Amino acid sequence: MIVKVCGLTEAENIRQVEQCGADLLGFICYAGSPRFVPRAPAYLPQTAQRIGVFVNATQEYILHRVAELDLHGVQLHGTEPPALCRALRQEGLTVIKAFALHRPEDLTATEGYVDACRYFLFDTPTPRYGGSGRAFDWTLLSHYHGTVPFLLSGGLRPDSLDALRAFSHPRWAGIDLNSGFETRPGVKDIGALAGFISTIKAPPQPSPVGREFLLSTQ
């Protein structure tokens, strides 16, 4: 289970989130976001991979921020064409393309990106390009039959554990956490995040009935 934590802005908070066990840390490079990072923070992750989040940015600007933040990958939240995704992937970057889902037909937009992205990210429709704090209807993903693995985003919070445990899809690779774990925009609640990540990454425990059966056959 890949855990991405997005929208980080402050150095010490970044360090603490990394220590919680997140795999990817996201830095928003879109000036329209309250979590915009205008310059490199004083601390950048050393073990987690650094992902820059962009909205309809030029390739020149994206590569400038890639160098400035020493990014491993990019997440594109606008209407970026497949050609841009391919060009960025050829630069050696992990490319994540976000798609907002309102109805099953929205999934057809992924078809042109199959050879251009490492992951898709499925999110809640919002004029603000993510960060809505609202979940979308996950049953829509029963209509996704693509080969590209995806991250699940939109409205995830500490009380989402049961819903995540109940969710299943053969291409589901991980989750993207943001506003549901904040004390204020750009600053994450470390206590809530640490407990959530530890729990979601823990292997499932066998039921008492299953354990009794296992012991009886040994």
C-alpha positions, 0 to 999 in steps of 0.5 A: 500500500503506497501512502502519499501525503500531499500539501506540505509546507513547513520544514519540521512538519515535513520531517515529522510526516516523513518519520510517520512512514509515508512513501511519497510526499507532495509539494504543491507548485500551483499558486492557486492553492493555499498549500502552495510552496513558492520556494524549497522548504528548509527541509526536504525528505531524505527517504520518502520520494518527493512529488511536485503537484502542478496544474496546467503548468508549462514543461519549462516551469515543471522542470524548473521546480523539479530541479529546485525541489529535487523531485522524483516525480510529478502529479498533474491535476489539470488538463495536461495532454498525454504528450507532456506526460510522456515528455516528463517520463522521458526525463526520468520522472514518475508521472501521476495524472489526476482525474476527477470522477463524477460519472463512469464516463469520466474514466474514458479520459484515462485512455490516452494516458496509458503509456504516459503515466506510472500511476493515475490518481482518482479524485473528487471533482472540484473547481479548486483542482483537489483539496476539496475534503470530500469523497467521491463515489468509489463504486465508479471504479468498478468501471475502471478496467485499465492497466495503469495502477491508481491512487485513491484520493478525495476526502480521506480522513482518520475515520476512513479506515473501515471504508478503505478496508472494505474497498477492493480493486485489482489496480488499486496501488495506494492512497493520497492524504491531504486536508483530512489530516490537517491542523491548518492548510499545509500543516499535518496532524502528526498524531492522527497521521502516524496512527493512520499510516501504521494501521493502514500498512499493517498486515491484516490480522486473521480472525479468531475463527481462522486462528483456531482452525490454523492451530487445530491443524498444526 
